[in-house]
Amino acid sequence: MQPPVTGPPAAAADAVPRAAAIMRGWHALGDGVSPLSNGSGRPLARTIKLVLDPLVIRPVQNPHLAGYSLTATAASELIERIVDAGDTLRATAAWFVLLKAARRTLGITDGNPQEKYFQRSFELARTHGAPDPEIAESTATDAVQEIAQVGGQNLMTRIREIVHDSIEADRLHGELVDAWNARRPTANAVADAETLIFDVLDACGTNAVPDVARLIDTRAGSAAASALELSGGARALGLTALERPTMPELGTNASKRSLPLPFDRSVFERLFAVLSGSTSVEIDLSADEVLSDEILRTAQAWQLADEESRTIMMLGVEASHALEPVALLRPSNAHRLLNGRWEREAYVRRVRRLPADVSGVPPAIRDDVRSVRQGYLRRLWVRLHGRELRGLSTSAGELWNTLDGALRSVVMDQRHRLKIAIGRGDEVSI
Amino acid sequence: MSLWISIEDGTAVISASASFAERPPLRTAMIEARGALLSWDAAAGERFPDAEIHTPLEAAGWLEEIYGGAIAAAVRAGEDTSHPLPSDAELVDAAHHLAQLLWARDWWPAGIYTPSLSHPILAAEIAVAAHTAEHLLDDDDAVERALHDALDAPSALAAAPARYRDDAAALVDALTDLADDNGVALNLAMLTTPEDWALAAGSRAQTGDGIEIGHGTAPVRWADVPFQTVAADSDAQWSLRHVDGVPHLHVSVAAVPGATAELWARFGPESLDIDVPLRGDGIAFTGAVQVAASVALLPLEDRTLWVRDPILAPVPGPAESEADRDAVRAHAVSRLDDPEASLAERAAGE
C-alpha cells in the first residue's frame, strides 16, 4: 500500500481540471502519439491508466498532481511532465504499432492489445528510443512472444497439470488443511476505526485523497472479517451460498459460465477466474508458488492476502448499504454517489429501452438485479482477488474508482443480460 | 438563446430551459458521461444537450469541450446563472452524433412507412463515434463493448448501396483499425445480401373465419415491445368472431419486416385473464384464442388491448404521447435523405 496522499486541495479560484491539463500536455505532442489517442486526439482512457499516470505523471509519488483538480502551478508541472516525456511517448506509440503488427504475424488473438502492450511499448521506448528499422521488427516479435509466454494461459496449463497429478494434489490438499487449521480470529480494530471509515468514504469522489493508510494500520479490515464467521454472515454479503465459509476444494476443473460464489470456489476455480481471462496477466511466479499462495489466501481474512484488499472489502460492505432500500442516517459522499448511480439505473434502462421493472425477466437475472448489493460485493472481491494475484496495489487515489467501478461493472453486466433476455444481444461479454 | 445553470443538493443542471424537465424515453438521445448524464431531444435539432451533473469535479474534466469555457467555469464555481450559447464547444457535435446513434439503435420507429435500419452498420457507426468521444464516457470499455455489437458490420457494409460505397469503405477501415487496437475479431464472412437492407414494410390484417361480432384497434406502446419488432406506425387490431358458435378473439399487429419476438396481447381487464400469444411470420404478429361468450358483452371502455413483450413490460405503463411519437416518426423520415445523417439512416432511405 502506498503512503497516504496529503496534497492540499486546489483552491477553487485557480483550480484547473486535471483531465484538462492532461489534454493540454497531450495536444502539445502532435500526431506522433495518435496510436495512443482516441478519435478526437485525446489520450485513451487506457493510455492514462497504463502509461501517463503510472509512468509519467506518477501521482502517488507526486501527490500534488493527484485528484480531480489541480492548482495552476501543479497543472503547469503536469503539462511539463507530459511534454518532457514527448520523445518517449511518441516512441511508445511507434512501438505499439510494431507490437500489434507482430501480434498479427504470430497469429495471437487473445487479450486486448492496448492492455497487453502499452506498458511494454513504453519500456521499449525507454530502452531503445524510437524503433530502429534494423532491429525493430525482431525486437517487437520477441516482446510479443515473451508476453504470450508469461501470460495467464501458460501458467494455467501448468497449474492444471499439477492439480491432475495425484501426488501433487495430495500434497496441496495437505497444505490446504494445514492453512485452515492455523486460522485465528483477528483482534478487534481500534476504537476510532468507525470515524476513519466514515472519513475515508466521505473523501471519495471529492478532491481530497482519503487517508486509507491510517485505516489499514488499524487492521480494521481484518477485524471486520470476523462477521463472516457468524451464521449466515458471509452469505448475507453474497460471498457464499453456505451458512458459514468452509475450506475450499483444491479442484481440477472450472467453467467461466458456472463459477460458484467466491468463497465456494475451489482453489483451481479461483486461479482460473483470473488467469484465463482476456486481460493481460504477467505473473513472475511459478505455478507451484501461485498454488501455494492461493491456498494460504483462502484461509485468511476475507480470503484475501493483503490488508489493503481487506480494508477495501470492508469499505465496500459499508458503502454498499447505499444500495439497499433503506435511508441512511449519516451517508458519506461514497454512499451518496453509489446510491445515485443505482437510482439512475432504472431511468437509464428506460431510455435504452431495457426493462426498468424487472419483475418479468427470467428469475436468475431478476434476483441479481434485486440483490445488487451482494452482486456488487462479489464483483469487488473478484477484482481485489485478481489484483492480488497480479501483484497490483490500489493507491488511495484509486480507491473511489475501485469502489465505484465495481458497481459500474455490475450494472453494465445487468444491462447486457437484460439485452439478451429481450433478444437484443448475444452471449459475448467483456 | 441561453443555457441555464442551476445547482441544487450538489447536482448541477444545465438546460436550454429555465425549468428543466425529463423527456419521455422514446425521444431522449442520451450519453452517460463521466459525472453526468447528457441528453438531447432526439426529434429536435438542438445542438447543446441538457446535463444533470451529479459529480461536478469529475465532469469538470470534459465540460469545457461540450459547453465552452464560460459555462464550465460557472459550474465549477457553483453559480446559478445563465450564459449565451457558447462558440468554443469543440466536442458537442461529436457527442451529439453518438447520442443520436444510440437513440436510433433503441428507438428508430421502423414500420410501414419508415424502413428499418441495418443493426450492424449502426453498431459500426456507434463504435467509431464512441472512440471519438471515449474520454468523456462513463465506461472505459465503451469502445470494446460497441465493437462486440459490430462484429457483422463488414459484410453488411460490403452490401451497401452503390452511392454510399465510399462511405461504407471508410467505415470498414475505421472499424478494422479499432478492432485491431482492441483485439476484437470482426466477422469477415460475407453473409449479408442487398435484400437484407431496408425492406418495404407492409402489414397484413388477419381477418379470421366466422362472423364478426366486434372489432377495434389500440396503439402499441413502443416501450412495451423490443426495438424494430412491431411496426411503429401501426395500431394493433382485434376482432371478436363466432366460429361454429364459439367466440374467438383474434389479434394482429403489423411487424417490422422479418422481425421475430415473443409477444402477448392482453384483452380486457386483467381479471378476465385473456392473454393471447402472438406468433410472428415476418409480416405480422397474430394470434387467436377461444373466449367466454360474456366477452361480447364487455362495455366499450373495457375492450382494451395491451400488446407487449412480458419481459420488457411486466405491468402496463401510461400511454405514450401521440405528439411525441409523431415528432419521432417525422424526424426519422427526414433523416432518410439528409446528407448529414448516419450511413445507416441514409442507406435505409435507398
Interface residues (C-beta under 8 A of the other chain):
Chain A: A12 A15 P17 R18 A19 A20 M23 P35 N38 G39 S40 R42 P43 L44 A45 R46 K49 Y68 S69 K100 R104 T109 D110 G111 N112 P113 Q114 K116 G205 T206 N207 S278 R336 L337 G340 R344 Y347 V348 R350 V351 R352 R353 L354 P355 D357 S359 G360 V361 P362 R408 M412 A421 I422 G423 R424 G425 V428 S429 I430
Chain B: G10 E22 P25 T28 M30 E32 L37 S39 H54 T55 L57 E58 A60 G61 W62 L63 E64 R76 A77 E90 L91 A94 L102 D106 W107 V128 A129 H131 T132 A133 E134 H135 D138 D139 D140 D141 E144 R145 H148 D149 L151 D180 D181 N182 G183 A185 W222 A223 P226 F227 T260 A261 E262 D309 P310 I311 L312 A313 P314 V315
